[in-house]
């Protein structure tokens, strides 16, 4: 199968926003990860993921819709919400509940890291002054959480921890 054939449902020339080479590389990884799991990263899902990856801070669904409408006719809230649900289900993004906003799962997409055989976990530091969010990948936090849940005979599948405070730049 040729490279062009592999990308059949991931992009159509001239459709949607243009992304940086770094974002394109992460979109290719996401496409490959979806395909390995029998899922499709459709054009709309790809565009939404690209917009989340391109954002410099967590982005809300209606912000994504506004950005999507700049390049795509007919974009509607259900389109964005369905894409976000898919991306969340496949571990490509995280929802920061405190902000009702979304960020890319960068450790997975930067490192082509697949969470298939272990707990999908994220920890976020949220600055209450500037809104900057930092994603941690701290295995000690994950191990402590797993140990605590196993002691209670609870099987954890996914975890998101949000800590609010003041970042170094605002301190």
C-alpha positions in Angstrom: 0.0 0.0 0.0 1.5 3.4 -1.0 1.9 6.3 1.4 -0.8 8.2 -0.4 -3.2 5.3 0.0 -2.4 5.1 3.8 -3.5 8.7 4.3 -6.9 8.3 2.4 -9.1 9.3 5.3 -6.7 11.6 7.1 -6.5 14.5 4.6 -7.9 15.9 1.4 -5.8 18.5 -0.5 -6.9 22.0 0.2 -9.4 21.1 3.0 -9.0 22.8 6.4 -6.2 24.6 8.1 -2.5 24.3 7.4 -0.4 23.1 10.3 3.3 23.4 11.1 5.7 20.5 10.2 5.9 19.5 13.9 2.1 19.4 14.2 1.9 17.5 10.9 4.3 14.9 12.3 2.2 14.4 15.4 -0.9 14.1 13.2 0.8 11.4 11.2 1.6 9.6 14.5 -2.1 9.9 15.6 -3.2 8.6 12.2 -1.0 5.6 12.5 -2.1 4.9 16.1 -5.7 5.1 15.1 -5.2 2.7 12.2 -3.4 0.2 14.4 -6.5 0.2 16.6 -8.9 -0.2 13.7 -10.1 3.4 14.0 -10.2 6.2 11.4 -8.7 9.7 11.9 -11.2 11.3 9.5 -10.5 14.7 8.0 -12.7 16.5 10.6 -11.1 14.6 13.5 -7.7 15.4 12.1 -8.5 19.1 11.8 -9.8 19.3 15.4 -6.7 17.5 16.7 -4.5 19.8 14.6 -6.2 22.8 16.1 -5.8 21.4 19.7 -2.1 20.7 18.9 -1.6 24.2 17.5 -3.1 26.0 20.4 -0.7 27.6 22.9 -3.1 26.9 25.8 -6.1 24.6 26.5 -8.9 25.3 24.1 -12.6 25.0 24.5 -15.0 23.4 22.1 -16.5 26.7 20.9 -13.1 28.2 20.3 -12.3 25.1 18.2 -15.6 25.6 16.3 -14.7 29.2 15.6 -11.3 28.2 14.3 -12.7 25.4 12.3 -15.3 27.6 10.6 -12.5 29.9 9.3 -11.4 27.0 6.9 -14.3 24.6 6.8 -17.9 25.4 5.6 -20.7 23.8 7.5 -18.8 23.2 10.7 -21.3 22.8 13.6 -21.1 22.1 17.3 -22.0 18.4 16.9 -19.1 18.0 14.5 -16.6 19.3 17.1 -18.1 17.4 20.0 -18.1 14.1 18.0 -14.4 14.7 17.1 -13.5 15.6 20.7 -15.2 12.4 22.0 -13.3 10.3 19.5 -10.0 11.9 20.3 -10.6 11.5 24.1 -11.6 7.9 23.6 -8.4 7.1 21.8 -6.2 9.0 24.3 -5.0 11.6 21.8 -6.3 14.5 23.9 -7.2 15.2 27.6 -10.0 17.3 28.9 -9.1 19.6 31.7 -12.4 19.6 33.6 -11.5 22.7 35.7 -11.3 24.8 32.5 -13.7 22.8 30.4 -11.0 22.8 27.7 -8.8 20.3 25.8 -5.1 19.8 25.4 -3.2 17.2 23.3 -1.7 14.2 25.0 1.7 15.4 24.0 3.8 12.6 25.6 1.9 10.1 23.5 2.1 12.1 20.2 5.7 13.4 20.7 7.1 10.0 21.5 4.7 7.9 19.5 3.8 6.4 23.0 0.9 4.1 22.9 -1.1 3.6 26.1 -2.6 0.3 25.0 -1.1 -1.8 27.7 -1.0 0.5 30.7 -3.0 3.1 32.6 -3.6 6.3 30.6 -2.8 9.0 33.1 -2.1 12.7 33.1 -1.3 15.3 35.7 -1.7 19.0 35.0 -0.5 22.0 36.8 -2.9 24.9 36.1 -1.8 28.5 36.9 -4.8 30.4 38.3 -3.2 33.8 37.2 -2.2 33.3 33.6 -4.1 30.1 32.7 -0.9 28.3 31.6 -1.2 24.5 31.8 1.8 22.1 32.1 1.3 18.4 31.6 3.4 16.2 33.8 4.3 12.6 33.2 5.3 11.6 36.7 5.5 7.8 37.1 5.7 8.1 41.0 2.2 9.8 41.0 0.8 7.0 38.7 2.4 4.2 40.9 1.0 5.8 44.1 -2.5 6.0 42.5 -2.4 2.5 41.2 -1.2 1.1 44.6 -4.0 3.0 46.4 -6.7 1.8 44.0 -5.4 -1.8 44.0 -5.5 -1.8 47.8 -9.2 -1.1 47.5 -9.7 -3.7 44.8 -10.5 -1.0 42.3 -9.3 -1.4 38.7 -8.4 2.0 37.3 -8.4 2.5 33.6 -7.7 6.3 33.2 -6.8 9.1 35.5 -6.5 12.9 35.2 -5.2 14.9 38.1 -5.5 18.7 38.1 -3.5 20.8 40.5 -4.1 24.6 40.7 -1.6 27.1 41.8 0.8 29.8 40.6 3.4 29.1 37.9 7.0 30.3 38.2 6.5 33.1 35.6 3.6 34.6 37.7 5.2 34.0 41.1 
